[in-house]
Amino acid sequence: MASLIRGCAHEQLGDDSAAYEDFYRVIWSGNGKPGGFYGLARVAARRGDNSQALEFCESSLSVNASHYPLIALKAWLLQHLGQGEQSLAYIVQHLAALPRFSQTLLLGYSAL
């Protein structure tokens, strides 16, 4: 878990290369896997590699399917990959399944 904290610190300091390395270390730990993949997705999205970011999102969601910011990031990535209809369907699906997801969107957690 130390690598997850260090990765977040590097990310906040703008050092995406170091953050990526730390997040990558985290995905080998069972309890840190969702956070590590989420961090990798954020870094990949900032680098403009939306396809890779989406793969990281899928990996994280397979472990923690109700992570609201991650759900929002996946919808954002789908939109930016030209899959607007799929993005909208994904959001509608989660609005029905996770009622608090709509509150999360309203609070602005969907921003990248």
Biopython code that builds the backbone (N, CA, C, O; Angstrom):
import numpy as np
from Bio.PDB.StructureBuilder import StructureBuilder

atoms = [
    (1, "MET", "N", (0.812, -1.191, 0.000)),
    (1, "MET", "CA", (0.000, 0.000, 0.000)),
    (1, "MET", "C", (0.862, 1.264, 0.000)),
    (1, "MET", "O", (0.395, 2.334, -0.390)),
    (2, "ALA", "N", (2.098, 1.143, 0.429)),
    (2, "ALA", "CA", (2.979, 2.308, 0.415)),
    (2, "ALA", "C", (3.173, 2.819, -1.006)),
    (2, "ALA", "O", (3.270, 4.026, -1.230)),
    (3, "SER", "N", (3.230, 1.896, -1.968)),
    (3, "SER", "CA", (3.393, 2.311, -3.363)),
    (3, "SER", "C", (2.181, 3.079, -3.855)),
    (3, "SER", "O", (2.313, 3.980, -4.684)),
    (4, "LEU", "N", (0.991, 2.733, -3.353)),
    (4, "LEU", "CA", (-0.220, 3.452, -3.754)),
    (4, "LEU", "C", (-0.171, 4.892, -3.244)),
    (4, "LEU", "O", (-0.481, 5.832, -3.976)),
    (5, "ILE", "N", (0.217, 5.048, -2.002)),
    (5, "ILE", "CA", (0.325, 6.393, -1.420)),
    (5, "ILE", "C", (1.408, 7.197, -2.130)),
    (5, "ILE", "O", (1.216, 8.371, -2.446)),
    (6, "ARG", "N", (2.532, 6.561, -2.374)),
    (6, "ARG", "CA", (3.632, 7.234, -3.077)),
    (6, "ARG", "C", (3.206, 7.606, -4.503)),
    (6, "ARG", "O", (3.530, 8.691, -4.986)),
    (7, "GLY", "N", (2.478, 6.702, -5.174)),
    (7, "GLY", "CA", (1.989, 6.987, -6.526)),
    (7, "GLY", "C", (1.063, 8.189, -6.539)),
    (7, "GLY", "O", (1.153, 9.040, -7.423)),
    (8, "CYS", "N", (0.171, 8.259, -5.555)),
    (8, "CYS", "CA", (-0.740, 9.409, -5.466)),
    (8, "CYS", "C", (0.032, 10.699, -5.204)),
    (8, "CYS", "O", (-0.302, 11.752, -5.747)),
    (9, "ALA", "N", (1.058, 10.612, -4.373)),
    (9, "ALA", "CA", (1.883, 11.796, -4.103)),
    (9, "ALA", "C", (2.608, 12.246, -5.363)),
    (9, "ALA", "O", (2.633, 13.438, -5.672)),
    (10, "HIS", "N", (3.198, 11.304, -6.094)),
    (10, "HIS", "CA", (3.874, 11.657, -7.347)),
    (10, "HIS", "C", (2.884, 12.256, -8.346)),
    (10, "HIS", "O", (3.200, 13.203, -9.065)),
    (11, "GLU", "N", (1.692, 11.688, -8.374)),
    (11, "GLU", "CA", (0.664, 12.196, -9.291)),
    (11, "GLU", "C", (0.308, 13.642, -8.952)),
    (11, "GLU", "O", (0.201, 14.483, -9.844)),
    (12, "GLN", "N", (0.125, 13.928, -7.669)),
    (12, "GLN", "CA", (-0.208, 15.286, -7.248)),
    (12, "GLN", "C", (0.927, 16.268, -7.528)),
    (12, "GLN", "O", (0.690, 17.457, -7.742)),
    (13, "LEU", "N", (2.147, 15.766, -7.526)),
    (13, "LEU", "CA", (3.312, 16.617, -7.812)),
    (13, "LEU", "C", (3.575, 16.757, -9.311)),
    (13, "LEU", "O", (4.484, 17.476, -9.725)),
    (14, "GLY", "N", (2.768, 16.059, -10.122)),
    (14, "GLY", "CA", (2.907, 16.173, -11.568)),
    (14, "GLY", "C", (3.947, 15.256, -12.180)),
    (14, "GLY", "O", (4.310, 15.421, -13.345)),
    (15, "ASP", "N", (4.433, 14.293, -11.412)),
    (15, "ASP", "CA", (5.441, 13.361, -11.917)),
    (15, "ASP", "C", (4.743, 12.063, -12.335)),
    (15, "ASP", "O", (4.753, 11.075, -11.601)),
    (16, "ASP", "N", (4.141, 12.083, -13.522)),
    (16, "ASP", "CA", (3.362, 10.941, -13.984)),
    (16, "ASP", "C", (4.199, 9.686, -14.209)),
    (16, "ASP", "O", (3.697, 8.575, -14.035)),
    (17, "SER", "N", (5.451, 9.840, -14.588)),
    (17, "SER", "CA", (6.304, 8.668, -14.807)),
    (17, "SER", "C", (6.523, 7.902, -13.506)),
    (17, "SER", "O", (6.377, 6.680, -13.465)),
    (18, "ALA", "N", (6.872, 8.619, -12.454)),
    (18, "ALA", "CA", (7.071, 7.973, -11.151)),
    (18, "ALA", "C", (5.751, 7.434, -10.615)),
    (18, "ALA", "O", (5.718, 6.354, -10.025)),
    (19, "ALA", "N", (4.673, 8.169, -10.812)),
    (19, "ALA", "CA", (3.358, 7.707, -10.360)),
    (19, "ALA", "C", (2.976, 6.410, -11.064)),
    (19, "ALA", "O", (2.482, 5.474, -10.434)),
    (20, "TYR", "N", (3.206, 6.360, -12.367)),
    (20, "TYR", "CA", (2.888, 5.159, -13.143)),
    (20, "TYR", "C", (3.646, 3.945, -12.592)),
    (20, "TYR", "O", (3.070, 2.870, -12.424)),
    (21, "GLU", "N", (4.928, 4.126, -12.315)),
    (21, "GLU", "CA", (5.742, 3.019, -11.776)),
    (21, "GLU", "C", (5.190, 2.533, -10.440)),
    (21, "GLU", "O", (5.087, 1.328, -10.206)),
    (22, "ASP", "N", (4.837, 3.472, -9.565)),
    (22, "ASP", "CA", (4.309, 3.082, -8.259)),
    (22, "ASP", "C", (2.947, 2.408, -8.387)),
    (22, "ASP", "O", (2.691, 1.397, -7.733)),
    (23, "PHE", "N", (2.079, 2.958, -9.216)),
    (23, "PHE", "CA", (0.763, 2.338, -9.401)),
    (23, "PHE", "C", (0.908, 0.942, -9.993)),
    (23, "PHE", "O", (0.149, 0.036, -9.648)),
    (24, "TYR", "N", (1.871, 0.768, -10.874)),
    (24, "TYR", "CA", (2.083, -0.541, -11.475)),
    (24, "TYR", "C", (2.518, -1.563, -10.415)),
    (24, "TYR", "O", (2.121, -2.727, -10.467)),
    (25, "ARG", "N", (3.325, -1.121, -9.469)),
    (25, "ARG", "CA", (3.734, -2.019, -8.373)),
    (25, "ARG", "C", (2.531, -2.449, -7.543)),
    (25, "ARG", "O", (2.462, -3.587, -7.080)),
    (26, "VAL", "N", (1.588, -1.536, -7.360)),
    (26, "VAL", "CA", (0.430, -1.794, -6.505)),
    (26, "VAL", "C", (-0.470, -2.887, -7.076)),
    (26, "VAL", "O", (-1.082, -3.636, -6.315)),
    (27, "ILE", "N", (-0.561, -2.991, -8.393)),
    (27, "ILE", "CA", (-1.514, -3.951, -8.965)),
    (27, "ILE", "C", (-1.129, -5.391, -8.702)),
    (27, "ILE", "O", (-1.920, -6.296, -8.967)),
    (28, "TRP", "N", (0.068, -5.624, -8.187)),
    (28, "TRP", "CA", (0.477, -6.990, -7.851)),
    (28, "TRP", "C", (0.041, -7.377, -6.450)),
    (28, "TRP", "O", (0.229, -8.521, -6.038)),
    (29, "SER", "N", (-0.537, -6.443, -5.713)),
    (29, "SER", "CA", (-1.049, -6.706, -4.373)),
    (29, "SER", "C", (-2.564, -6.836, -4.446)),
    (29, "SER", "O", (-3.231, -5.997, -5.051)),
    (30, "GLY", "N", (-3.104, -7.869, -3.841)),
    (30, "GLY", "CA", (-4.544, -8.115, -3.921)),
    (30, "GLY", "C", (-5.395, -6.976, -3.393)),
    (30, "GLY", "O", (-6.369, -6.586, -4.036)),
    (31, "ASN", "N", (-5.044, -6.433, -2.226)),
    (31, "ASN", "CA", (-5.894, -5.392, -1.647)),
    (31, "ASN", "C", (-5.647, -4.012, -2.255)),
    (31, "ASN", "O", (-6.460, -3.110, -2.055)),
    (32, "GLY", "N", (-4.571, -3.824, -2.975)),
    (32, "GLY", "CA", (-4.302, -2.531, -3.599)),
    (32, "GLY", "C", (-4.641, -2.481, -5.071)),
    (32, "GLY", "O", (-4.514, -1.438, -5.712)),
    (33, "LYS", "N", (-5.070, -3.601, -5.600)),
    (33, "LYS", "CA", (-5.301, -3.721, -7.042)),
    (33, "LYS", "C", (-6.281, -2.678, -7.599)),
    (33, "LYS", "O", (-5.958, -2.039, -8.600)),
    (34, "PRO", "N", (-7.462, -2.475, -6.996)),
    (34, "PRO", "CA", (-8.386, -1.489, -7.578)),
    (34, "PRO", "C", (-7.792, -0.076, -7.639)),
    (34, "PRO", "O", (-7.925, 0.620, -8.646)),
    (35, "GLY", "N", (-7.141, 0.333, -6.559)),
    (35, "GLY", "CA", (-6.532, 1.662, -6.527)),
    (35, "GLY", "C", (-5.380, 1.809, -7.503)),
    (35, "GLY", "O", (-5.199, 2.863, -8.114)),
    (36, "GLY", "N", (-4.604, 0.747, -7.645)),
    (36, "GLY", "CA", (-3.488, 0.780, -8.586)),
    (36, "GLY", "C", (-3.959, 0.917, -10.020)),
    (36, "GLY", "O", (-3.426, 1.725, -10.780)),
    (37, "PHE", "N", (-4.958, 0.127, -10.392)),
    (37, "PHE", "CA", (-5.484, 0.226, -11.754)),
    (37, "PHE", "C", (-6.157, 1.580, -11.991)),
    (37, "PHE", "O", (-6.071, 2.136, -13.086)),
    (38, "TYR", "N", (-6.821, 2.104, -10.970)),
    (38, "TYR", "CA", (-7.457, 3.426, -11.102)),
    (38, "TYR", "C", (-6.394, 4.500, -11.319)),
    (38, "TYR", "O", (-6.566, 5.387, -12.155)),
    (39, "GLY", "N", (-5.303, 4.419, -10.571)),
    (39, "GLY", "CA", (-4.207, 5.371, -10.758)),
    (39, "GLY", "C", (-3.591, 5.249, -12.143)),
    (39, "GLY", "O", (-3.312, 6.256, -12.794)),
    (40, "LEU", "N", (-3.380, 4.019, -12.595)),
    (40, "LEU", "CA", (-2.835, 3.809, -13.945)),
    (40, "LEU", "C", (-3.780, 4.377, -15.002)),
    (40, "LEU", "O", (-3.330, 4.945, -15.997)),
    (41, "ALA", "N", (-5.080, 4.225, -14.789)),
    (41, "ALA", "CA", (-6.064, 4.761, -15.746)),
    (41, "ALA", "C", (-5.985, 6.281, -15.798)),
    (41, "ALA", "O", (-6.036, 6.867, -16.879)),
    (42, "ARG", "N", (-5.862, 6.920, -14.646)),
    (42, "ARG", "CA", (-5.763, 8.389, -14.626)),
    (42, "ARG", "C", (-4.516, 8.869, -15.355)),
    (42, "ARG", "O", (-4.571, 9.810, -16.148)),
    (43, "VAL", "N", (-3.392, 8.215, -15.080)),
    (43, "VAL", "CA", (-2.130, 8.605, -15.725)),
    (43, "VAL", "C", (-2.228, 8.396, -17.235)),
    (43, "VAL", "O", (-1.835, 9.268, -18.010)),
    (44, "ALA", "N", (-2.749, 7.245, -17.652)),
    (44, "ALA", "CA", (-2.876, 6.957, -19.089)),
    (44, "ALA", "C", (-3.797, 7.973, -19.759)),
    (44, "ALA", "O", (-3.524, 8.410, -20.877)),
    (45, "ALA", "N", (-4.883, 8.353, -19.090)),
    (45, "ALA", "CA", (-5.809, 9.344, -19.664)),
    (45, "ALA", "C", (-5.121, 10.697, -19.817)),
    (45, "ALA", "O", (-5.298, 11.371, -20.833)),
    (46, "ARG", "N", (-4.343, 11.097, -18.824)),
    (46, "ARG", "CA", (-3.625, 12.372, -18.937)),
    (46, "ARG", "C", (-2.607, 12.335, -20.059)),
    (46, "ARG", "O", (-2.345, 13.355, -20.696)),
    (47, "ARG", "N", (-2.037, 11.183, -20.303)),
    (47, "ARG", "CA", (-1.063, 11.039, -21.398)),
    (47, "ARG", "C", (-1.758, 10.975, -22.752)),
    (47, "ARG", "O", (-1.093, 11.002, -23.788)),
    (48, "GLY", "N", (-3.081, 10.891, -22.759)),
    (48, "GLY", "CA", (-3.826, 10.834, -24.012)),
    (48, "GLY", "C", (-4.009, 9.427, -24.544)),
    (48, "GLY", "O", (-4.502, 9.246, -25.657)),
    (49, "ASP", "N", (-3.624, 8.434, -23.771)),
    (49, "ASP", "CA", (-3.773, 7.043, -24.184)),
    (49, "ASP", "C", (-5.090, 6.502, -23.620)),
    (49, "ASP", "O", (-5.103, 5.705, -22.681)),
    (50, "ASN", "N", (-6.191, 6.953, -24.214)),
    (50, "ASN", "CA", (-7.507, 6.616, -23.693)),
    (50, "ASN", "C", (-7.850, 5.136, -23.819)),
    (50, "ASN", "O", (-8.581, 4.602, -22.985)),
    (51, "SER", "N", (-7.340, 4.472, -24.842)),
    (51, "SER", "CA", (-7.596, 3.032, -24.982)),
    (51, "SER", "C", (-6.958, 2.260, -23.838)),
    (51, "SER", "O", (-7.586, 1.376, -23.255)),
    (52, "GLN", "N", (-5.710, 2.592, -23.515)),
    (52, "GLN", "CA", (-5.031, 1.936, -22.393)),
    (52, "GLN", "C", (-5.732, 2.289, -21.080)),
    (52, "GLN", "O", (-5.895, 1.431, -20.213)),
    (53, "ALA", "N", (-6.142, 3.539, -20.934)),
    (53, "ALA", "CA", (-6.845, 3.962, -19.720)),
    (53, "ALA", "C", (-8.134, 3.167, -19.534)),
    (53, "ALA", "O", (-8.474, 2.776, -18.418)),
    (54, "LEU", "N", (-8.843, 2.934, -20.626)),
    (54, "LEU", "CA", (-10.080, 2.153, -20.552)),
    (54, "LEU", "C", (-9.792, 0.717, -20.113)),
    (54, "LEU", "O", (-10.553, 0.146, -19.332)),
    (55, "GLU", "N", (-8.712, 0.137, -20.601)),
    (55, "GLU", "CA", (-8.339, -1.219, -20.172)),
    (55, "GLU", "C", (-8.041, -1.248, -18.677)),
    (55, "GLU", "O", (-8.440, -2.183, -17.983)),
    (56, "PHE", "N", (-7.347, -0.236, -18.179)),
    (56, "PHE", "CA", (-7.072, -0.167, -16.747)),
    (56, "PHE", "C", (-8.372, -0.005, -15.953)),
    (56, "PHE", "O", (-8.530, -0.600, -14.886)),
    (57, "CYS", "N", (-9.295, 0.797, -16.474)),
    (57, "CYS", "CA", (-10.604, 0.951, -15.820)),
    (57, "CYS", "C", (-11.313, -0.390, -15.717)),
    (57, "CYS", "O", (-11.836, -0.744, -14.661)),
    (58, "GLU", "N", (-11.327, -1.127, -16.804)),
    (58, "GLU", "CA", (-11.994, -2.435, -16.815)),
    (58, "GLU", "C", (-11.354, -3.367, -15.789)),
    (58, "GLU", "O", (-12.058, -4.103, -15.098)),
    (59, "SER", "N", (-10.041, -3.340, -15.686)),
    (59, "SER", "CA", (-9.346, -4.195, -14.709)),
    (59, "SER", "C", (-9.724, -3.812, -13.287)),
    (59, "SER", "O", (-9.938, -4.686, -12.446)),
    (60, "SER", "N", (-9.807, -2.523, -13.011)),
    (60, "SER", "CA", (-10.164, -2.079, -11.672)),
    (60, "SER", "C", (-11.629, -2.392, -11.361)),
    (60, "SER", "O", (-11.954, -2.826, -10.256)),
    (61, "LEU", "N", (-12.498, -2.173, -12.328)),
    (61, "LEU", "CA", (-13.924, -2.440, -12.109)),
    (61, "LEU", "C", (-14.206, -3.924, -11.907)),
    (61, "LEU", "O", (-15.205, -4.278, -11.280)),
    (62, "SER", "N", (-13.342, -4.800, -12.427)),
    (62, "SER", "CA", (-13.539, -6.229, -12.214)),
    (62, "SER", "C", (-13.320, -6.604, -10.748)),
    (62, "SER", "O", (-13.783, -7.649, -10.292)),
    (63, "VAL", "N", (-12.613, -5.746, -10.016)),
    (63, "VAL", "CA", (-12.350, -5.988, -8.600)),
    (63, "VAL", "C", (-13.308, -5.179, -7.721)),
    (63, "VAL", "O", (-13.734, -5.654, -6.668)),
    (64, "ASN", "N", (-13.644, -3.969, -8.149)),
    (64, "ASN", "CA", (-14.519, -3.086, -7.369)),
    (64, "ASN", "C", (-15.481, -2.387, -8.325)),
    (64, "ASN", "O", (-15.189, -1.303, -8.829)),
    (65, "ALA", "N", (-16.618, -3.010, -8.566)),
    (65, "ALA", "CA", (-17.551, -2.539, -9.589)),
    (65, "ALA", "C", (-18.356, -1.311, -9.179)),
    (65, "ALA", "O", (-19.057, -0.741, -10.016)),
    (66, "SER", "N", (-18.281, -0.889, -7.929)),
    (66, "SER", "CA", (-19.087, 0.254, -7.505)),
    (66, "SER", "C", (-18.235, 1.463, -7.113)),
    (66, "SER", "O", (-18.649, 2.263, -6.273)),
    (67, "HIS", "N", (-17.073, 1.600, -7.700)),
    (67, "HIS", "CA", (-16.177, 2.732, -7.444)),
    (67, "HIS", "C", (-16.663, 3.903, -8.300)),
    (67, "HIS", "O", (-16.395, 3.955, -9.500)),
    (68, "TYR", "N", (-17.377, 4.839, -7.674)),
    (68, "TYR", "CA", (-18.053, 5.897, -8.427)),
    (68, "TYR", "C", (-17.142, 6.735, -9.322)),
    (68, "TYR", "O", (-17.463, 6.917, -10.496)),
    (69, "PRO", "N", (-16.020, 7.252, -8.819)),
    (69, "PRO", "CA", (-15.160, 8.033, -9.715)),
    (69, "PRO", "C", (-14.632, 7.208, -10.893)),
    (69, "PRO", "O", (-14.444, 7.736, -11.989)),
    (70, "LEU", "N", (-14.398, 5.927, -10.664)),
    (70, "LEU", "CA", (-13.924, 5.055, -11.734)),
    (70, "LEU", "C", (-15.010, 4.829, -12.778)),
    (70, "LEU", "O", (-14.726, 4.793, -13.976)),
    (71, "ILE", "N", (-16.241, 4.678, -12.332)),
    (71, "ILE", "CA", (-17.370, 4.533, -13.258)),
    (71, "ILE", "C", (-17.478, 5.783, -14.128)),
    (71, "ILE", "O", (-17.680, 5.697, -15.339)),
    (72, "ALA", "N", (-17.340, 6.941, -13.491)),
    (72, "ALA", "CA", (-17.411, 8.203, -14.231)),
    (72, "ALA", "C", (-16.250, 8.320, -15.219)),
    (72, "ALA", "O", (-16.432, 8.792, -16.342)),
    (73, "LEU", "N", (-15.055, 7.891, -14.801)),
    (73, "LEU", "CA", (-13.897, 7.944, -15.698)),
    (73, "LEU", "C", (-14.119, 7.040, -16.901)),
    (73, "LEU", "O", (-13.798, 7.418, -18.028)),
    (74, "LYS", "N", (-14.669, 5.846, -16.672)),
    (74, "LYS", "CA", (-14.925, 4.941, -17.798)),
    (74, "LYS", "C", (-15.909, 5.580, -18.778)),
    (74, "LYS", "O", (-15.708, 5.509, -19.990)),
    (75, "ALA", "N", (-16.965, 6.200, -18.264)),
    (75, "ALA", "CA", (-17.940, 6.860, -19.138)),
    (75, "ALA", "C", (-17.273, 7.988, -19.929)),
    (75, "ALA", "O", (-17.540, 8.156, -21.119)),
    (76, "TRP", "N", (-16.415, 8.750, -19.275)),
    (76, "TRP", "CA", (-15.693, 9.846, -19.935)),
    (76, "TRP", "C", (-14.795, 9.296, -21.033)),
    (76, "TRP", "O", (-14.741, 9.842, -22.135)),
    (77, "LEU", "N", (-14.092, 8.214, -20.726)),
    (77, "LEU", "CA", (-13.187, 7.613, -21.715)),
    (77, "LEU", "C", (-13.961, 7.079, -22.913)),
    (77, "LEU", "O", (-13.547, 7.275, -24.056)),
    (78, "LEU", "N", (-15.077, 6.410, -22.663)),
    (78, "LEU", "CA", (-15.898, 5.914, -23.769)),
    (78, "LEU", "C", (-16.327, 7.071, -24.665)),
    (78, "LEU", "O", (-16.296, 6.963, -25.891)),
    (79, "GLN", "N", (-16.729, 8.178, -24.042)),
    (79, "GLN", "CA", (-17.148, 9.361, -24.806)),
    (79, "GLN", "C", (-16.001, 9.867, -25.674)),
    (79, "GLN", "O", (-16.200, 10.187, -26.846)),
    (80, "HIS", "N", (-14.804, 9.939, -25.103)),
    (80, "HIS", "CA", (-13.653, 10.462, -25.841)),
    (80, "HIS", "C", (-13.077, 9.487, -26.851)),
    (80, "HIS", "O", (-12.266, 9.867, -27.696)),
    (81, "LEU", "N", (-13.493, 8.234, -26.765)),
    (81, "LEU", "CA", (-13.085, 7.247, -27.762)),
    (81, "LEU", "C", (-14.122, 7.112, -28.870)),
    (81, "LEU", "O", (-14.054, 6.195, -29.689)),
    (82, "GLY", "N", (-15.090, 8.039, -28.888)),
    (82, "GLY", "CA", (-16.104, 8.041, -29.943)),
    (82, "GLY", "C", (-17.219, 7.032, -29.737)),
    (82, "GLY", "O", (-17.935, 6.693, -30.679)),
    (83, "GLN", "N", (-17.367, 6.556, -28.521)),
    (83, "GLN", "CA", (-18.409, 5.583, -28.214)),
    (83, "GLN", "C", (-19.475, 6.228, -27.327)),
    (83, "GLN", "O", (-19.781, 5.743, -26.238)),
    (84, "GLY", "N", (-20.025, 7.328, -27.820)),
    (84, "GLY", "CA", (-20.982, 8.119, -27.055)),
    (84, "GLY", "C", (-22.225, 7.354, -26.636)),
    (84, "GLY", "O", (-22.687, 7.487, -25.503)),
    (85, "GLU", "N", (-22.763, 6.562, -27.536)),
    (85, "GLU", "CA", (-23.970, 5.801, -27.201)),
    (85, "GLU", "C", (-23.680, 4.775, -26.115)),
    (85, "GLU", "O", (-24.481, 4.586, -25.200)),
    (86, "GLN", "N", (-22.535, 4.115, -26.220)),
    (86, "GLN", "CA", (-22.153, 3.137, -25.203)),
    (86, "GLN", "C", (-21.903, 3.839, -23.863)),
    (86, "GLN", "O", (-22.242, 3.303, -22.808)),
    (87, "SER", "N", (-21.318, 5.018, -23.906)),
    (87, "SER", "CA", (-21.073, 5.798, -22.702)),
    (87, "SER", "C", (-22.388, 6.149, -22.020)),
    (87, "SER", "O", (-22.528, 5.987, -20.808)),
    (88, "LEU", "N", (-23.344, 6.626, -22.795)),
    (88, "LEU", "CA", (-24.650, 6.991, -22.236)),
    (88, "LEU", "C", (-25.362, 5.777, -21.655)),
    (88, "LEU", "O", (-25.947, 5.859, -20.575)),
    (89, "ALA", "N", (-25.317, 4.658, -22.359)),
    (89, "ALA", "CA", (-25.947, 3.432, -21.859)),
    (89, "ALA", "C", (-25.283, 2.978, -20.557)),
    (89, "ALA", "O", (-25.956, 2.501, -19.643)),
    (90, "TYR", "N", (-23.983, 3.127, -20.482)),
    (90, "TYR", "CA", (-23.233, 2.750, -19.281)),
    (90, "TYR", "C", (-23.660, 3.624, -18.092)),
    (90, "TYR", "O", (-23.847, 3.127, -16.981)),
    (91, "ILE", "N", (-23.809, 4.917, -18.338)),
    (91, "ILE", "CA", (-24.237, 5.835, -17.281)),
    (91, "ILE", "C", (-25.654, 5.504, -16.830)),
    (91, "ILE", "O", (-25.921, 5.434, -15.630)),
    (92, "VAL", "N", (-26.560, 5.299, -17.772)),
    (92, "VAL", "CA", (-27.952, 4.978, -17.439)),
    (92, "VAL", "C", (-28.010, 3.687, -16.622)),
    (92, "VAL", "O", (-28.751, 3.599, -15.643)),
    (93, "GLN", "N", (-27.239, 2.701, -17.022)),
    (93, "GLN", "CA", (-27.187, 1.423, -16.297)),
    (93, "GLN", "C", (-26.771, 1.648, -14.843)),
    (93, "GLN", "O", (-27.364, 1.075, -13.928)),
    (94, "HIS", "N", (-25.766, 2.471, -14.637)),
    (94, "HIS", "CA", (-25.281, 2.689, -13.277)),
    (94, "HIS", "C", (-26.174, 3.623, -12.478)),
    (94, "HIS", "O", (-26.235, 3.516, -11.253)),
    (95, "LEU", "N", (-26.855, 4.523, -13.135)),
    (95, "LEU", "CA", (-27.818, 5.359, -12.417)),
    (95, "LEU", "C", (-28.939, 4.505, -11.844)),
    (95, "LEU", "O", (-29.427, 4.771, -10.746)),
    (96, "ALA", "N", (-29.351, 3.476, -12.588)),
    (96, "ALA", "CA", (-30.415, 2.583, -12.115)),
    (96, "ALA", "C", (-29.904, 1.638, -11.025)),
    (96, "ALA", "O", (-30.598, 1.382, -10.041)),
    (97, "ALA", "N", (-28.698, 1.130, -11.204)),
    (97, "ALA", "CA", (-28.168, 0.132, -10.270)),
    (97, "ALA", "C", (-27.583, 0.748, -8.998)),
    (97, "ALA", "O", (-27.646, 0.150, -7.924)),
    (98, "LEU", "N", (-27.019, 1.940, -9.127)),
    (98, "LEU", "CA", (-26.354, 2.590, -7.997)),
    (98, "LEU", "C", (-26.935, 3.984, -7.796)),
    (98, "LEU", "O", (-26.426, 4.950, -8.364)),
    (99, "PRO", "N", (-27.984, 4.104, -7.002)),
    (99, "PRO", "CA", (-28.661, 5.405, -6.862)),
    (99, "PRO", "C", (-27.749, 6.540, -6.406)),
    (99, "PRO", "O", (-27.972, 7.691, -6.782)),
    (100, "ARG", "N", (-26.738, 6.245, -5.612)),
    (100, "ARG", "CA", (-25.837, 7.310, -5.150)),
    (100, "ARG", "C", (-24.922, 7.810, -6.258)),
    (100, "ARG", "O", (-24.294, 8.859, -6.111)),
    (101, "PHE", "N", (-24.837, 7.083, -7.359)),
    (101, "PHE", "CA", (-23.986, 7.498, -8.474)),
    (101, "PHE", "C", (-24.431, 8.853, -9.009)),
    (101, "PHE", "O", (-23.592, 9.672, -9.384)),
    (102, "SER", "N", (-25.737, 9.100, -9.049)),
    (102, "SER", "CA", (-26.228, 10.392, -9.550)),
    (102, "SER", "C", (-25.774, 11.519, -8.636)),
    (102, "SER", "O", (-25.456, 12.607, -9.118)),
    (103, "GLN", "N", (-25.735, 11.284, -7.320)),
    (103, "GLN", "CA", (-25.247, 12.304, -6.397)),
    (103, "GLN", "C", (-23.766, 12.574, -6.641)),
    (103, "GLN", "O", (-23.312, 13.716, -6.568)),
    (104, "THR", "N", (-23.036, 11.532, -6.924)),
    (104, "THR", "CA", (-21.610, 11.676, -7.195)),
    (104, "THR", "C", (-21.390, 12.548, -8.427)),
    (104, "THR", "O", (-20.519, 13.418, -8.428)),
    (105, "LEU", "N", (-22.180, 12.314, -9.477)),
    (105, "LEU", "CA", (-22.058, 13.137, -10.679)),
    (105, "LEU", "C", (-22.376, 14.585, -10.377)),
    (105, "LEU", "O", (-21.694, 15.486, -10.863)),
    (106, "LEU", "N", (-23.411, 14.820, -9.576)),
    (106, "LEU", "CA", (-23.793, 16.189, -9.238)),
    (106, "LEU", "C", (-22.723, 16.901, -8.412)),
    (106, "LEU", "O", (-22.563, 18.116, -8.522)),
    (107, "LEU", "N", (-21.996, 16.157, -7.593)),
    (107, "LEU", "CA", (-20.961, 16.762, -6.774)),
    (107, "LEU", "C", (-19.672, 17.035, -7.548)),
    (107, "LEU", "O", (-18.743, 17.641, -7.014)),
    (108, "GLY", "N", (-19.614, 16.594, -8.794)),
    (108, "GLY", "CA", (-18.467, 16.914, -9.626)),
    (108, "GLY", "C", (-17.360, 15.877, -9.611)),
    (108, "GLY", "O", (-16.259, 16.157, -10.085)),
    (109, "TYR", "N", (-17.616, 14.695, -9.084)),
    (109, "TYR", "CA", (-16.579, 13.673, -9.046)),
    (109, "TYR", "C", (-16.318, 13.072, -10.416)),
    (109, "TYR", "O", (-15.378, 12.293, -10.578)),
    (110, "SER", "N", (-17.117, 13.415, -11.384)),
    (110, "SER", "CA", (-16.930, 12.829, -12.715)),
    (110, "SER", "C", (-15.840, 13.547, -13.516)),
    (110, "SER", "O", (-15.493, 13.111, -14.614)),
    (111, "ALA", "N", (-15.311, 14.623, -12.984)),
    (111, "ALA", "CA", (-14.251, 15.341, -13.696)),
    (111, "ALA", "C", (-12.956, 14.559, -13.650)),
    (111, "ALA", "O", (-12.631, 13.943, -12.635)),
    (112, "LEU", "N", (-12.233, 14.582, -14.721)),
    (112, "LEU", "CA", (-10.944, 13.871, -14.777)),
    (112, "LEU", "C", (-9.870, 14.721, -14.150)),
    (112, "LEU", "O", (-8.711, 14.310, -14.094)),
]
sb = StructureBuilder()
sb.init_structure("model")
sb.init_model(0)
sb.init_chain("A")
sb.init_seg("    ")
for serial, (resi, resn, name, xyz) in enumerate(atoms, 1):
    if name == "N":
        sb.init_residue(resn, " ", resi, " ")
    sb.init_atom(name, np.array(xyz, "f"), 0.0, 1.0, " ", f" {name:<3s}", serial, name[0])
structure = sb.get_structure()
